[in-house]
Amino acid sequence: MNEPTPPRRIADRFRGFLPVIVDVETGGFECHRHALLEIAAIPILMDEHGVFTPGECTTTHVEPFPGSELDPKSLEITGIDVTHPFRDAKPEREALDYIFHAVRMAARKAECQRAILVGHNAHFDLGFLNAAVARVDHKRNPFHPFSVFDTVTLAGMAYGQTVLSRAVQAAGIEWNGDEAHSAVYDTQKTAELFCKILNRWGAL
């Protein structure tokens, strides 16, 4: 029997979806109550041999929406100072426009119909993203509204670890705890983990 030909496009590999790693940093755990403070997004690339690599990161700080709450314990974990003069935060609508434009361009280049959010505890990130979309009535959200790929599940299957830092290290990827809990760093490490698992699966 002939072995199946591997897909040549990432769109064929994921049924028309482009996986995009997303991490958000927030002022708490309730998406309709606590502020969205940071977003980072990295599209996943696939070469002609079916090898996956992280693409370019797009990130922005976000201004707390009017009436939102900030849990001091959450800010202590993330180290975010919303009053810092050089934070250069964007209002939610502008922040979403910025992130979504980059995601749409990546999806178009990959010939994908839509993006699908990949995250570590992905529904947490998707919940905050969808809540912001609803608040500003954004009409051009490139992400699937409820489907996700979750690296918690994938890492549990591949390495027996569900905490991001432990899963990354189990995968043989460098981890710096001092840089954790920033949207950019966590997104980069989640992207490396996701690609490592997919490439390992492909090799098997």
Secondary structure, DSSP 8 states (H G I E B T S, - for coil): -------SSHHHHTTTEEEEEEEEEESSS-TTTB-EEEEEEEEEEE-TTS-EEE---EEEEB---TT-B--HHHHHHHT--TT-TT---B-HHHHHHHHHHHHHHHHHHTT-SEEEEEETTHHHHHHHHHHHHHHHT-S---EEEEEEEEHHHHHHHHHS--SHHHHHHHTT----TTTTTSHHHHHHHHHHHHHHHHHHHHH-
